[in-house]
Amino acid sequence: MKLFDFVRERQWVPITGYLIYVSALTAGYYYNLTFVQLGLTDLGTREIGMAPEDVSIVMGVLALLTLVAAVGSGLVMDRRGWSTDLYVKFRLLFLIILVQLLLTIAAPFVSTVEQFVLWVVICSATLGLGIPVTFSFMLDFIPVRDRGYVAAVVAGLSFFVAALYPIEWRIHEFSLVMSAMMVPAVLILAVLSVKRFAFVDSLAGQHERSTFRVGRFCRPIPIRTLSFAFWGPVLLMFGVFFIDSLGFLRIIEEPLYIYTSWQSPDLSVRLFIAVLHVVGALAAGVLYTNFDRNWVFFWVFGLFAFTHLLYVFDIQFGGGETPALILPMFYVLAVSFYTTLNFALWPDLSTTETIGTHTALGVGIAGWLATFMSTALALYSEGIGLPLGSHMTYVNALSLLFIVALPILLYVHRMFELARGEVSS
């Protein structure tokens, strides 16, 4: 890792960049993972009393508005040069977290459907702007050869904390935890937004170095936005996020599964899951760094297919007995794998000219749109009374579909490239 070289040479400024990136992305993903995805579902269904189908519509609106805000922000940032201006990104992040802090404090007091929808609309604007701002930090702080490992640290830490605290997935708990985390961040960013520092000036120039400015998959030829090399991974990551949320949000509604794993009163069970998240993320970081990204996709879809198959078998033949920890174990590994891939992939498909647009499209479509479309669909299937066994069978079928589709897509793309080469010659 390049980080070890920095430590050995006592280059503290680049090391500070690593710390800033890991802190910002870990906190941001923890917020989205817990407060937004789980907390808003609790707020709509339990606190306000909305039907799951109605909450699913609101979550769908959140996904679409976040995508629009992300793409618009990414395009503007690239065209104005803000994607490579660290001080501008610090100011934008200050505004984002300040508004989110106010929204987080206000969330437990939302009591009507109208207030809930208004809250979601404002939140989606901040989330959308936050995608190109935070994901483009990889360009400023992390050398290309370290990105897989650093992405693994972010994913592992986010899930480690989420697995241990809070125990109760309730909007009041999430609001208290996130508000306490945001206040120091707002104060620090307020200072960085109005005052220049020598170490920030040094960090701001790192993106001009060859080890930072061009992503791993943009060498020697940069990947264009309108190309299969970009939209292929977008489609695959969309499938990964969609499959995850579609299965997970139904599993956690079953007391037999949720209270013997993620919300178990036994600390050792939750600690086992937390540690496994870290192990899975680090393994994904090693695979991402040393192998082609398509192998990581194979692992992710294979793990999801196997995991959902285990749940289907347990639902059909478990007889209501306490499920084995092997069920959440494989789920945890799959989630850690794809989350690591998500943090590292989009910057590595980008250059200084495309980082804002590519991260906005990649995370906005493959992350937010897929997650909350599947969240909406999971809530809808619960609302219409679709049995969990049938639901998980459909989810497993989707996983197997993507396993089959991946080599087919690669084969078709290769044939297209060969045919184009023959025509040009």
PELINLIN-V259670 format. One record per backbone hydrogen bond with DSSP energy under -0.5 kcal/mol. CO is the residue of the C=O (numbers start at 1). NH is the residue of the N-H. Records with the same first field share a line. If there is no record, write none. Layout:
CO: NH / NH
This chain:
1: 4 / 5
2: 6
3: 7
4: 8
5: 9
6: 11
7: 10
10: 12
11: 15
12: 16
13: 17
14: 18
15: 19
16: 20
17: 21
18: 22
19: 23
20: 24
21: 25
22: 26
23: 27
24: 28
25: 29
26: 30
27: 31
28: 32
29: 33
30: 34 / 35
31: 35 / 36
32: 37
34: 38 / 39
35: 40
36: 40
38: 42
39: 43
40: 44
41: 45
42: 46 / 47
43: 48
44: 50
51: 54 / 55
52: 56
53: 57
54: 58
55: 59
56: 60
57: 61
58: 62
59: 63
60: 64
61: 65
62: 66
63: 67
64: 68
65: 69
66: 70
67: 71
68: 72
69: 73
70: 74
71: 75
72: 76
73: 77
74: 78
75: 79
76: 80
77: 81 / 82 / 83
81: 84
82: 85
84: 86
85: 89
86: 90
87: 91
88: 92
89: 93
90: 94
91: 95
92: 96
93: 97
94: 98
95: 99
96: 100
97: 101
98: 102
99: 103
100: 104
101: 105
102: 106
103: 107
104: 108
106: 109
107: 110
112: 116
113: 117
114: 118
115: 119
116: 120
117: 121
118: 122
119: 123
120: 124
121: 125
122: 126
123: 127
124: 128
125: 129
126: 130
127: 131
128: 131 / 132
129: 133
130: 134
131: 135
132: 136
134: 137
135: 138
136: 139 / 140
137: 140 / 141
138: 142
141: 143
143: 146 / 147
144: 147
146: 150
147: 151
148: 152
149: 153
150: 154
151: 155
152: 156
153: 157
154: 158
155: 159
156: 160
157: 161
158: 162
159: 163
160: 164
161: 164 / 165
167: 169
168: 170
170: 174
171: 175
172: 176
173: 177
174: 178
175: 179
176: 180
177: 181
178: 182
179: 183
180: 184
181: 185
182: 186
183: 187
184: 188
185: 189
186: 190
187: 191
188: 192
189: 193
190: 194
191: 194 / 195
197: 201
198: 202
199: 203
200: 204
201: 205
202: 205
203: 206
205: 208
206: 209
209: 212 / 213
210: 214
211: 144
213: 215 / 352
215: 218
216: 219
220: 222
225: 227
227: 230 / 231
228: 232
230: 234
231: 235
232: 236
233: 237
234: 238
235: 239
236: 240
237: 241
238: 242
239: 243
240: 244
241: 245
242: 246
243: 247
244: 248
245: 249
247: 250 / 251
248: 252
250: 253
251: 254
253: 255
254: 257 / 258
255: 259
258: 261 / 263
261: 264
265: 267
266: 269 / 270
267: 271
268: 272
269: 273
270: 274
271: 275
272: 276
273: 277
274: 278
275: 279
276: 280
277: 281
278: 282
279: 283
280: 284
281: 285
282: 286
283: 287
284: 288
285: 289
286: 290
287: 291
292: 295 / 296
293: 297
294: 298
295: 299
296: 300
297: 301
298: 302
299: 303
300: 304
301: 305
302: 306
303: 307
304: 308
305: 309
306: 310
307: 311
308: 312
309: 313
310: 314
311: 315
312: 316
313: 317
314: 318
318: 321
324: 327
325: 329
326: 330
327: 331
328: 332
329: 333
330: 334
331: 335
332: 336
333: 337
334: 338
335: 339
336: 340
337: 341
338: 342
339: 343
340: 344
341: 345
342: 346
344: 348
345: 349
346: 349
347: 350
348: 217
350: 215
351: 354 / 355
354: 358
355: 359
356: 360
357: 361
358: 362
359: 363 / 364
360: 364
361: 365 / 366
362: 366 / 367
363: 367 / 368
364: 369
365: 370
367: 371
368: 372
369: 373
370: 374
371: 375
372: 376
373: 377
374: 378
375: 379
376: 380
377: 381
378: 382
379: 383
380: 384
381: 386
382: 385
387: 391
388: 392
389: 393
390: 394
391: 395
392: 396
393: 397
394: 398
395: 399
396: 400
397: 401
398: 402
399: 403
400: 404
401: 405
402: 406
403: 407
404: 408
405: 409
406: 410
407: 411
408: 412
409: 413
410: 414
411: 415
412: 416
413: 417
414: 418
415: 419
416: 420
417: 421
418: 422
419: 423
420: 424
421: 425
